[in-house]
Amino acid sequence: MGQATPRQERPSSIAELRAVAQPPEVRSRRNAEHWTASLYLRDLSPYLTWMLLKTRISANGVTGLMILVGWSTAAALLIPGIWGAALALLLGQLQMLVDCSDGEVARWRRTSSPAGVFLDKVGHYSTEALIPLALGIRAAAYPFEAPADFLWTTLAGLLALFIVLNKALNDMVHVARANAGLPKLADTHGESAPRGGLIAALRKVARFVPFHRLYHSVELTMLIFAAALIGLFTGQPETDRVLLIVLVPLSLLALVGHFLAIMASKRVRS
């Protein structure tokens, strides 16, 4: 089947744009939709997409904007105190809004491509690595006073590593299946759920204490903002340091749990 001809016309209404750019298979994706998208961003994104479609920017260009907003989110955390955390919180939401719109532009114009998927991965991987590093700099209270302050940047580096590895596990599954000549798995709970035993039981427990979901850019900026609010009363950078100390072991636990869940699921079985 050949590639679809790009659509040149613009939508005549927001309703028409929603019908094309937000089909049911997009709204029902289990892992590809962040909860903020389901909660409210998909209600707002068609209006941003509408404006973008009036320009000549490509879907990949919109993804490039998403990447820049993500990097700006991390950079905002270098502003000391509550204002940097508040700006990062706002930019984290904006990144997710633009992330919704890049796919909508691609679906409307029929220009979806592997390059767009690749750029999307670059945006999320790099942003979710840079945010912990920026948190480490906040916790170390730049300028650093070696060697004590380097403890916090080292912990931040570990946190960034654990987060990136955790994200990479899902992509490793796709690579492994492709290399084994197996079809792509459907994005459903049944395919990813452990097949039984202790891992399945622990996964059910994790639904009630979902600490494994704390490492997306949105959740990270929310936690850092909450720490900054508490810091107004208890002092900074102590609250950032406590947050970092809590997140590092939890991220390692999430990484190990994710690995075991994959190994116990259908995803890596022929």
C-alpha positions in Angstrom: 0.0 0.0 0.0 1.4 3.4 -0.9 1.8 6.4 1.3 -1.4 8.5 1.6 -1.5 11.7 -0.3 -1.0 14.7 2.1 -4.2 16.6 2.8 -3.8 20.3 1.8 -7.2 21.7 2.8 -7.9 23.0 6.3 -10.7 21.7 8.6 -14.0 23.5 8.3 -14.7 23.1 12.0 -13.3 21.9 15.3 -15.7 19.0 15.1 -14.3 17.9 11.8 -10.8 18.3 13.1 -11.6 16.1 16.1 -13.1 13.4 14.0 -10.0 13.1 11.8 -7.2 13.9 14.3 -8.7 12.2 17.4 -10.1 8.9 16.2 -11.2 6.3 18.8 -8.1 4.3 18.4 -6.0 7.3 19.5 -8.2 8.2 22.5 -8.3 4.6 23.7 -4.6 3.8 23.7 -3.5 2.4 27.0 0.1 3.5 27.2 0.4 6.2 24.6 -2.0 8.6 26.2 -0.9 10.4 29.4 -3.6 11.0 32.0 -3.5 14.7 31.4 -4.4 14.2 27.8 -7.4 12.0 28.7 -8.4 14.4 31.5 -8.3 17.8 29.6 -5.5 18.3 27.1 -7.3 16.5 24.3 -10.2 18.9 24.8 -7.8 21.9 24.3 -5.4 20.5 21.7 -7.7 20.9 18.7 -7.7 24.6 19.2 -3.9 24.7 19.1 -3.9 22.3 16.2 -6.4 24.6 14.3 -4.0 27.5 14.6 -1.0 25.4 13.6 -2.8 24.2 10.5 -3.1 27.8 9.4 0.7 27.9 9.2 3.2 26.0 7.0 4.8 24.3 10.0 5.0 20.5 9.5 4.1 17.9 12.0 7.8 17.2 12.7 8.2 21.0 13.1 5.5 20.9 15.8 7.4 18.0 17.5 10.5 20.1 17.4 8.6 22.8 19.3 7.6 20.1 21.8 11.2 19.2 22.3 12.2 22.9 22.9 9.4 23.3 25.4 10.5 20.2 27.2 14.1 21.5 27.4 12.8 24.8 28.6 10.9 23.0 31.4 14.2 21.7 32.7 15.9 25.0 32.3 13.2 26.8 34.2 14.1 24.7 37.3 17.5 26.4 37.4 15.6 29.5 38.5 15.8 29.3 42.3 12.8 29.1 44.6 9.1 28.9 43.9 9.1 30.8 40.6 11.3 28.4 38.7 9.3 25.5 39.9 6.0 27.2 39.0 7.3 28.1 35.5 8.5 24.5 35.0 5.0 23.2 36.1 3.4 25.4 33.5 5.9 24.5 30.7 5.4 20.8 31.6 1.7 21.1 30.8 2.5 23.1 27.7 4.8 20.4 26.4 2.1 17.8 26.7 -0.4 20.1 24.9 2.0 20.5 22.0 2.7 16.8 22.1 -1.0 16.2 21.5 -1.1 18.6 18.6 1.9 17.2 16.7 0.1 13.9 16.1 -3.1 15.8 15.3 -1.4 17.8 12.6 0.2 14.6 11.2 -3.1 12.8 11.1 -5.0 15.7 9.5 -2.3 16.3 6.8 -1.7 12.5 6.5 2.0 13.0 7.0 2.7 10.6 9.9 6.2 9.1 9.5 8.9 7.1 11.4 10.8 10.4 11.7 8.0 11.9 13.7 7.9 8.9 16.1 11.7 9.2 16.5 11.6 12.9 17.2 8.8 12.3 19.8 11.0 9.8 21.6 13.9 12.2 21.5 11.7 14.8 23.1 10.4 12.7 26.0 13.7 10.9 26.7 15.8 14.0 26.8 13.2 16.1 28.8 12.8 13.4 31.4 16.5 13.0 31.8 17.2 16.8 32.0 14.5 17.5 34.7 16.1 15.3 37.3 19.5 16.8 36.5 18.1 20.2 37.0 16.5 19.1 40.3 20.0 18.0 41.4 21.4 21.4 40.7 18.5 22.9 42.7 19.2 20.5 45.6 23.0 21.4 45.5 22.1 25.1 45.6 24.4 26.3 42.9 27.2 27.5 43.1 28.5 24.2 44.3 30.7 23.8 47.3 32.7 20.7 46.6 32.7 17.9 47.6 29.4 17.9 49.7 27.1 19.4 47.0 28.2 16.8 44.4 26.3 14.2 46.4 23.1 15.8 45.1 24.2 16.0 41.5 25.3 12.4 41.6 21.9 11.3 43.0 20.3 13.3 40.2 22.4 11.6 37.6 21.3 8.2 39.0 17.7 9.3 39.0 18.0 10.4 35.3 19.6 7.1 34.4 16.9 5.0 36.1 14.2 7.0 34.5 15.7 6.7 31.0 16.3 3.0 31.4 12.7 2.5 32.6 11.4 4.3 29.5 13.7 2.3 27.3 12.4 -1.0 28.4 9.2 -0.7 26.5 11.1 0.3 23.3 13.5 -2.7 23.9 10.4 -5.0 23.8 9.5 -3.6 20.4 13.0 -4.0 19.1 13.3 -7.6 20.5 10.0 -8.6 18.9 10.9 -7.0 15.5 14.3 -8.7 15.5 12.6 -12.1 16.3 10.2 -11.6 13.4 7.1 -11.3 15.7 4.2 -8.9 15.1 3.7 -5.7 17.0 1.7 -6.2 20.1 -1.6 -4.4 20.6 -1.5 -1.6 23.2 -3.8 -3.4 25.6 -3.7 -4.4 29.3 -4.0 -8.1 28.4 -0.8 -8.1 26.4 1.3 -6.3 29.0 0.0 -7.9 32.2 2.1 -10.6 33.9 0.7 -14.1 33.5 0.3 -14.8 37.2 2.2 -15.5 40.4 4.0 -13.0 42.6 4.7 -10.4 39.9 1.0 -10.2 39.0 0.1 -9.8 42.6 2.7 -7.0 43.2 1.4 -5.3 40.0 -2.1 -5.2 41.5 -0.7 -3.7 44.7 1.1 -1.0 42.7 -2.2 0.2 41.3 -3.1 1.5 44.7 0.4 3.0 45.3 1.4 4.1 41.7 4.9 5.4 42.5 6.1 3.9 39.2 4.1 6.7 37.4 6.0 9.5 39.1 8.8 9.8 36.5 7.0 11.5 33.6 7.9 15.2 33.1 4.4 16.2 34.2 4.5 14.3 37.5 8.1 15.4 38.2 7.3 19.1 37.7 4.3 18.7 40.0 6.4 17.0 42.7 9.1 19.7 42.4 6.5 22.5 42.6 5.0 20.8 45.7 8.5 20.6 47.2 9.1 24.3 46.4 5.8 25.2 48.1 6.8 23.3 51.3 10.2 24.9 51.0 8.6 28.3 51.5 7.9 27.3 55.1 10.7 24.8 55.8 13.5 26.2 53.8 15.3 25.4 50.6 17.2 23.5 49.3 16.3 21.0 52.0 12.9 20.0 50.5 14.5 19.4 47.1 17.1 17.2 48.8 14.4 15.2 50.6 12.5 14.8 47.3 15.7 13.6 45.5 16.5 11.1 48.3 12.9 9.7 48.1 12.8 9.5 44.3 16.1 7.7 43.6 15.3 4.4 45.4 11.7 4.5 44.2 12.9 4.9 40.6 15.2 1.9 41.0 12.3 -0.2 42.4 10.1 0.9 39.5 12.8 -0.1 37.0 13.3 -3.5 38.5 9.6 -4.1 38.8 9.0 -3.0 35.2 11.7 -5.4 34.0 10.2 -8.3 35.9 6.7 -7.5 34.7 7.9 -7.6 31.1 9.7 -10.9 31.6 6.5 -12.3 33.1 4.2 -11.1 30.4 3.3 -12.2 26.8 5.4 -9.4 25.3 8.7 -11.3 25.1 7.1 -14.7 24.4 7.0 -16.1 20.9 
